Amino acid sequence: MTIPDEKNLVSKDGTAPLRFAYWVPNVSGGLVISKIPQRTSWDADYNRKLAQIAEKAGFDYALTQIRFTAGYGAEYQHESVAFSHALLAATTRLKVIAAILPGPWNPTLAAKQIATISQLTEGRIAVNIVSGWFSGEFRAIGEPWLDHDERYRRSEEFIRSLKGIWTQDNFTFRGDFYRYTNYTLKPKPAGALPEVFQGGSSRAARDMAARVSDWYFTNGNTPDGLRAQVEDIRAKAAQGDNSPKIGVNAFVIARDTEEEARSVLDDIVAQADPDAVKAFGHEVKNAGKASPEGEGNWAKSTFEDLVQYNDGFRSNLIGTPDQIAERILALKEAGADLILLAFLHFQEEVDYFGREVLPRVRALEAQRSARTTAAPTAAAA
């Protein structure tokens, strides 16, 4: 199958086409906490080639990860902003989302880094503001570990600072974490403002997204679970002047038969590192329980869910290309604007997704758009 021309992707009913992103494996161990063999590498050459494959396959974004210490199979980690620039230098269309962690980063440094990369790449850089869940990592690098909601208050000030620095001369800001007095950054980012992504499922995370973020990432979920989150965020956003778009995480296992795909999933879980999965689960669940409502990302995650860092199996993109395309459309109908994907063997599976799944998604989008626009006409007749 071939991918339709991009200019034809806007639906007749005005619905924007789904966007697709992939997790950049700039951290060793892949995207599952499992000892299953993976034809995925964290090194630069592998990732440059992967970015080129993803761009050709029709992906819109790549998301780099930020880690400072080893753990859960992540023995090696490339720094996210520098690595993002390397991927941008190897591509021409792909946007790269650099993960940035308030605490180790100050908005002044981040704003200048991203503005420079934007100038060098015609605006193809974005940021993902990560509020933090790994207290041990903060202790290891000598950074204070704030209470749950304080981390999100700091992240919100970080985002407000970034946007102010990027858009205003003589920027002045008075927050609890960051303060600026008549600060002017030149040059500012090229073209449109860099998009700001963030994740999290707690009340504080969703409220922050509703107020200041351009995109909200959520862990893998069913369409019904996703719909509830989307409705909540949109209701909150309607109280202000922000309209965040929604991205949902998913792990893809696309094979010629559903039996083959399910067998791969079974093998990933069967070969999971139980101690590492439990340690990861303990850390992230404690982070969520620290929120006032006692719930956040991973609050309801099972052992199997935790084998994929962000509940990617729960989105159920496991089966044949036809099955996966239908399930992707169900996520779109639940409110997703973007699907953030992970794979076992990244290069070949990203290529396969681009050839076999993405064209089916576009065809389904076109069919459903045609039915939607035809329905009022038929009713009027």
C-alpha positions as CSV (number, residue, x, y, z in Angstrom):
1,M,0.0,0.0,0.0
2,T,1.1,3.6,-0.6
3,I,0.7,6.6,1.7
4,P,-1.7,9.3,0.3
5,D,-0.2,12.6,-0.5
6,E,0.0,14.8,2.6
7,K,-2.0,17.6,1.1
8,N,-5.0,15.3,0.7
9,L,-5.0,14.2,4.4
10,V,-7.3,16.9,5.8
11,S,-10.6,15.2,6.0
12,K,-13.7,16.6,4.2
13,D,-15.3,17.1,7.6
14,G,-12.4,19.3,8.7
15,T,-10.9,16.6,11.0
16,A,-7.1,16.7,11.2
17,P,-5.3,13.5,10.3
18,L,-3.7,11.6,13.2
19,R,-0.1,12.3,13.8
20,F,2.5,9.7,14.6
21,A,5.6,9.8,16.8
22,Y,8.0,7.2,17.9
23,W,10.1,6.8,21.0
24,V,13.8,7.4,20.2
25,P,15.9,4.5,21.8
26,N,18.7,6.9,22.9
27,V,18.7,4.8,26.2
28,S,19.9,1.2,26.2
29,G,17.5,-1.7,26.8
30,G,14.9,-0.7,24.3
31,L,11.3,0.1,25.4
32,V,10.5,-3.0,27.4
33,I,12.0,-4.3,30.7
34,S,12.6,-7.7,29.3
35,K,15.6,-9.9,28.4
36,I,14.1,-10.9,25.1
37,P,16.6,-10.3,22.3
38,Q,16.0,-6.9,20.6
39,R,17.4,-5.7,17.3
40,T,17.4,-2.2,18.6
41,S,20.4,-0.1,19.6
42,W,20.9,3.1,21.6
43,D,23.9,4.2,19.5
44,A,24.0,7.3,17.3
45,D,24.4,5.5,13.9
46,Y,21.4,3.2,14.6
47,N,19.3,6.2,15.6
48,R,20.2,8.3,12.6
49,K,19.2,5.5,10.3
50,L,16.0,5.0,12.3
51,A,15.1,8.6,12.0
52,Q,15.5,8.5,8.2
53,I,13.4,5.3,8.1
54,A,10.7,6.9,10.2
55,E,10.6,10.1,8.1
56,K,10.2,8.0,4.9
57,A,7.5,5.9,6.6
58,G,5.4,9.0,7.4
59,F,6.1,9.7,11.0
60,D,5.8,13.3,12.1
61,Y,7.7,13.3,15.3
62,A,10.5,11.5,17.3
63,L,10.6,11.8,21.1
64,T,14.0,11.6,22.8
65,Q,14.2,10.3,26.4
66,I,16.0,11.9,29.3
67,R,17.7,9.7,31.9
68,F,20.7,10.5,34.1
69,T,21.3,7.2,35.9
70,A,21.3,3.6,35.1
71,G,18.3,1.4,36.1
72,Y,15.7,-1.0,34.7
73,G,18.0,-2.0,31.9
74,A,19.0,1.5,30.9
75,E,22.7,1.2,31.6
76,Y,23.6,3.8,28.9
77,Q,21.9,7.1,28.1
78,H,22.6,9.8,25.6
79,E,21.6,13.3,26.6
80,S,18.3,14.3,24.9
81,V,18.9,17.8,23.5
82,A,22.2,17.0,21.9
83,F,20.9,13.7,20.6
84,S,17.8,15.4,19.2
85,H,20.0,17.8,17.2
86,A,21.9,14.8,15.7
87,L,18.7,13.3,14.5
88,L,17.5,16.6,13.0
89,A,20.8,16.9,11.1
90,A,20.1,13.5,9.6
91,T,16.6,14.3,8.4
92,T,14.7,17.0,6.5
93,R,11.1,16.9,7.6
94,L,10.9,15.0,10.9
95,K,10.3,17.0,14.0
96,V,12.2,15.9,17.1
97,I,10.8,16.5,20.6
98,A,13.7,16.9,23.2
99,A,12.9,15.8,26.7
100,I,13.8,18.4,29.3
101,L,13.8,17.9,33.1
102,P,13.3,21.0,35.3
103,G,15.8,20.9,38.1
104,P,18.9,19.9,36.0
105,W,17.7,22.4,33.4
106,N,17.0,26.1,33.9
107,P,14.5,27.8,31.5
108,T,17.2,30.2,30.4
109,L,19.5,27.5,29.2
110,A,16.7,25.4,27.7
111,A,15.2,28.4,25.8
112,K,18.6,29.3,24.3
113,Q,19.4,25.7,23.4
114,I,16.1,25.2,21.7
115,A,16.1,28.6,20.0
116,T,19.5,27.9,18.4
117,I,18.4,24.4,17.3
118,S,15.2,25.9,15.8
119,Q,17.3,28.4,13.8
120,L,19.6,25.6,12.6
121,T,16.7,23.3,11.5
122,E,14.0,25.7,10.3
123,G,11.9,25.1,13.4
124,R,11.8,21.3,13.6
125,I,12.5,21.1,17.3
126,A,9.9,20.8,20.1
127,V,10.2,20.0,23.8
128,N,8.7,17.6,26.3
129,I,8.8,18.9,29.8
130,V,9.2,16.0,32.2
131,S,8.3,16.8,35.8
132,G,10.1,13.8,37.2
133,W,9.2,10.5,38.8
134,F,12.5,8.9,39.8
135,S,13.5,10.3,43.2
136,G,16.7,8.2,43.3
137,E,17.9,9.9,40.1
138,F,17.5,13.4,41.6
139,R,19.4,12.3,44.8
140,A,22.2,10.8,42.7
141,I,22.8,14.1,40.9
142,G,22.3,16.3,43.9
143,E,19.0,17.9,42.9
144,P,16.3,18.6,45.4
145,W,13.3,16.2,45.2
146,L,10.1,18.3,45.4
147,D,6.7,17.1,46.5
148,H,4.5,15.8,43.7
149,D,2.4,18.9,43.1
150,E,5.4,21.2,43.6
151,R,7.1,19.4,40.7
152,Y,4.2,20.4,38.5
153,R,4.1,23.9,39.8
154,R,7.7,24.2,38.9
155,S,7.1,22.7,35.4
156,E,4.3,25.2,34.8
157,E,6.6,28.1,35.7
158,F,9.2,26.5,33.4
159,I,6.8,26.4,30.5
160,R,5.6,30.0,31.1
161,S,9.2,31.1,31.2
162,L,10.1,29.3,28.0
163,K,7.1,30.9,26.1
164,G,7.8,34.3,27.6
165,I,11.5,34.2,26.6
166,W,10.7,33.0,23.1
167,T,8.0,35.6,22.4
168,Q,8.9,38.7,24.3
169,D,11.7,41.2,24.6
170,N,12.4,42.6,28.0
171,F,10.7,39.5,29.5
172,T,9.9,39.9,33.2
173,F,8.5,37.1,35.3
174,R,8.0,36.6,39.1
175,G,7.4,33.0,40.1
176,D,8.3,30.9,43.1
177,F,11.0,28.9,41.1
178,Y,12.1,31.2,38.3
179,R,12.5,35.0,38.0
180,Y,13.4,37.2,35.1
181,T,13.9,41.0,34.8
182,N,13.9,42.6,31.4
183,Y,15.5,39.6,29.8
184,T,15.8,39.5,26.0
185,L,16.8,36.4,24.0
186,K,18.1,36.9,20.4
187,P,17.8,35.1,18.1
188,K,14.4,33.7,19.0
189,P,13.1,30.4,17.5
190,A,12.7,30.3,13.8
191,G,9.1,30.5,12.5
192,A,6.4,29.1,14.7
193,L,7.0,28.7,18.5
194,P,8.4,25.3,19.4
195,E,5.6,23.0,20.5
196,V,5.5,22.1,24.2
197,F,4.6,18.6,25.2
198,Q,4.1,17.1,28.7
199,G,2.8,14.0,30.3
200,G,1.3,12.7,33.5
201,S,-2.1,11.5,34.6
202,S,-2.5,13.1,38.1
203,R,-4.8,16.0,38.7
204,A,-1.9,18.4,38.8
205,A,-0.5,17.1,35.5
206,R,-3.9,17.4,33.7
207,D,-4.6,20.9,35.1
208,M,-1.1,22.0,34.0
209,A,-1.7,20.7,30.5
210,A,-5.1,22.5,30.3
211,R,-3.5,25.8,31.2
212,V,-0.1,26.0,29.4
213,S,0.9,23.0,27.3
214,D,0.4,22.5,23.6
215,W,0.3,18.7,23.8
216,Y,-0.6,16.3,26.6
217,F,0.9,12.8,26.6
218,T,-1.0,10.1,28.4
219,N,0.1,6.5,29.1
220,G,-1.4,3.7,27.1
221,N,-5.1,3.2,27.6
222,T,-8.3,1.8,26.2
223,P,-10.5,4.1,24.0
224,D,-12.9,4.4,26.9
225,G,-10.2,5.2,29.4
226,L,-8.6,7.7,27.0
227,R,-12.0,9.4,26.3
228,A,-12.5,10.1,30.0
229,Q,-9.1,11.8,30.2
230,V,-9.7,13.8,27.1
231,E,-13.1,15.1,28.3
232,D,-11.6,16.1,31.6
233,I,-8.7,18.1,30.1
234,R,-11.0,19.7,27.5
235,A,-13.4,20.8,30.2
236,K,-10.6,22.3,32.2
237,A,-9.1,24.0,29.1
238,A,-12.4,25.5,28.2
239,Q,-12.2,27.6,31.4
240,G,-9.1,29.4,29.9
241,D,-7.6,30.2,26.5
242,N,-5.6,27.0,25.9
243,S,-6.5,24.0,23.7
244,P,-4.0,21.2,24.2
245,K,-3.9,18.3,21.8
246,I,-3.7,14.8,23.0
247,G,-1.1,12.1,22.4
248,V,-1.4,8.5,23.7
249,N,1.3,5.9,24.2
250,A,1.2,2.5,22.5
251,F,3.5,-0.4,21.9
252,V,3.1,-1.9,18.4
253,I,3.4,-5.6,17.5
254,A,2.3,-5.8,13.9
255,R,2.5,-9.3,12.3
256,D,0.9,-11.1,9.4
257,T,-1.4,-13.0,11.9
258,E,-2.8,-12.1,15.3
259,E,-1.4,-15.4,16.6
260,E,2.1,-14.3,15.7
261,A,1.7,-10.9,17.3
262,R,0.3,-12.3,20.5
263,S,3.1,-14.9,20.7
264,V,5.6,-12.0,20.6
265,L,3.8,-10.3,23.4
266,D,3.8,-13.5,25.4
267,D,7.5,-13.9,24.9
268,I,8.3,-10.3,26.0
269,V,6.4,-10.8,29.2
270,A,7.7,-14.3,29.8
271,Q,11.3,-13.0,29.5
272,A,10.6,-9.9,31.6
273,D,13.2,-9.1,34.3
274,P,10.9,-9.5,37.4
275,D,13.1,-7.7,39.8
276,A,13.6,-4.7,37.5
277,V,9.9,-4.6,36.7
278,K,8.9,-4.6,40.4
279,A,11.5,-2.0,41.2
280,F,10.3,0.2,38.4
281,G,6.7,-0.3,39.5
282,H,7.5,0.5,43.1
283,E,9.2,3.8,42.1
284,V,6.6,5.0,39.7
285,K,3.6,4.0,41.8
286,N,5.1,5.8,44.8
287,A,5.5,8.9,42.7
288,G,1.8,8.7,41.8
289,K,0.6,8.0,45.3
290,A,2.4,11.2,46.4
291,S,-0.2,13.2,44.6
292,P,-3.0,14.6,46.8
293,E,-5.5,12.3,45.2
294,G,-3.1,9.4,45.5
295,E,-3.2,8.5,41.8
296,G,-1.2,9.3,38.7
297,N,0.5,7.5,35.9
298,W,0.8,3.7,36.5
299,A,-1.7,3.8,39.4
300,K,-3.6,0.9,37.9
301,S,-0.8,-0.8,36.0
302,T,-0.4,-4.5,36.3
303,F,2.9,-6.4,36.1
304,E,2.4,-6.9,32.4
305,D,1.6,-3.2,31.9
306,L,4.8,-2.3,33.6
307,V,7.0,-4.4,31.3
308,Q,6.4,-1.6,28.8
309,Y,7.5,1.6,30.5
310,N,4.3,3.6,29.7
311,D,1.5,1.0,29.7
312,G,1.9,0.6,25.9
313,F,0.4,-2.8,25.8
314,R,-2.9,-1.4,27.2
315,S,-3.6,0.4,23.9
316,N,-3.8,-3.0,22.2
317,L,-2.0,-2.3,19.0
318,I,-1.1,-5.9,18.7
319,G,-2.3,-8.0,15.8
320,T,-2.5,-7.7,12.0
321,P,-2.1,-4.4,10.1
322,D,-5.9,-4.3,9.6
323,Q,-6.7,-4.9,13.3
324,I,-4.1,-2.3,14.4
325,A,-5.4,0.3,12.0
326,E,-9.0,-0.1,13.3
327,R,-7.8,0.2,16.9
328,I,-5.8,3.3,16.0
329,L,-9.0,4.8,14.6
330,A,-10.8,4.0,17.8
331,L,-8.2,5.9,19.8
332,K,-8.6,8.8,17.4
333,E,-12.4,8.7,17.9
334,A,-11.8,8.8,21.7
335,G,-9.9,12.0,21.3
336,A,-6.3,11.2,20.4
337,D,-4.6,13.6,18.0
338,L,-1.3,11.7,18.0
339,I,-0.1,8.2,18.7
340,L,3.3,7.8,20.3
341,L,4.7,4.4,19.3
342,A,7.3,2.0,20.6
343,F,8.5,-1.2,19.0
344,L,10.6,-4.3,19.8
345,H,12.9,-4.1,16.7
346,F,12.7,-0.4,15.8
347,Q,14.2,-0.1,12.3
348,E,12.4,-2.9,10.6
349,E,9.2,-2.5,12.5
350,V,8.9,1.3,11.9
351,D,9.4,0.5,8.2
352,Y,6.7,-2.2,8.3
353,F,4.3,0.1,10.1
354,G,4.9,2.8,7.4
355,R,4.2,0.3,4.6
356,E,1.4,-1.8,6.0
357,V,-0.4,0.1,8.9
358,L,-0.2,3.8,8.2
359,P,-1.8,3.6,4.7
360,R,-4.7,1.6,6.2
361,V,-5.1,4.3,8.9
362,R,-5.3,7.0,6.2
363,A,-7.8,5.0,4.1
364,L,-10.0,4.5,7.2
365,E,-9.8,8.2,8.0
366,A,-10.9,9.0,4.5
367,Q,-13.8,6.5,4.5
368,R,-15.1,7.7,7.9
369,S,-14.8,11.3,6.8
370,A,-16.8,10.6,3.7
371,R,-19.5,8.9,5.6
372,T,-19.7,11.8,8.1
373,T,-20.0,14.4,5.4
374,A,-22.5,12.4,3.4
375,A,-24.9,11.8,6.3
376,P,-26.2,15.4,6.5
377,T,-26.7,15.5,2.7
378,A,-28.7,12.3,2.9
379,A,-30.8,13.6,5.8
380,A,-31.6,16.8,3.9
381,A,-32.7,14.8,0.9
